[in-house]
């Protein structure tokens, strides 16, 4: 799920599921990204349940700032049952 914060209130913009490569290729329509604060929430409980694996983190939320709305924002999540990492990809 992707949300945008405006005036202290979060608004859901989009949701979807990753493909076989673990990517969500079309989360927002082209040109709809504006400057501001966004957050992605990953449903890791469903991911690990489908693999019959217990996890410490039922979901992971990543908040990030968009300062250049013309830029490319690729936010990978590297996850294991007991840890995760994220970064701005290329």
N, C-alpha and C positions, 0 to 999 in steps of 0.2 A: 504494500500500500504506500502511496506517495501522498504526503500532505504538505500544505503551505501554510505558514503562520503569518497572519495579518492582524495587527492590533491585539496580540496576545491570544488569539483564537486560531486553532488549527482547522483547516478545511481540507477534506479529502479531495484529491485531484484525480487519482487513478489507482487501479489495482490490477493485478495480473499474476500469471504464473510463469516461472522460468521454463525454458525449453530443455531439450536433452543435453545441451551444452552448458546449462546452468545460467543462461542469459535471458533477460527480459528486454527484447529488442525495441519494442515500441510502447514505452510507458506513457509518453506525452506526445501530443501532436506537434509536428514541426512548427517552430516559432512561438510556442506557448510558454516557454520558460521566461520568467522575469526575475529581476534581482530580488533577493529576499532569503529567508530561511526556510529550508525544506527538511522533511524527515522521511526516511524509508523505514518501514517495519517489515522484517522478514519473519515468516511463520516457520521457525526452525523446528517446532514440535511436530508439525505435520511431515516435514522432511525426514526427520529421524524416525518417526513412527512408521513411515513407509518402508524403512530399512530395518525395522524391528530393533532399534537402538534407543536406549535411554539417553536423555540429554539434561544438562543442568539448566540450559537456557531455552525456555519455551518460545521465546521470540527475541529478536535482536532489533533494536531501533538505532538508526544512525541519523543524526541531525547534521546538516551542513549548510553553509552559506553560499549563495550564488551571487558573485560580485560582478561578473561579466556574462550577461544573458546570451551573448553570442558564442560563448565558449562551449566546449564539449565536456560533459560531466558523466564520467563512467565511474560508478561507485561499486567496486567489487567487495563481496563479503567472503572471506575465507573462514570456514567454520569446521569445528570438530565437536564431538559431544560435550566437551568440557572447556572450550575456549573459542575465541574468534578474533579476527583482525580485519581491518578495512583500510582503504587508502583511496586516493583519487587516481584512477587509472588513465591510460591514454586513449 
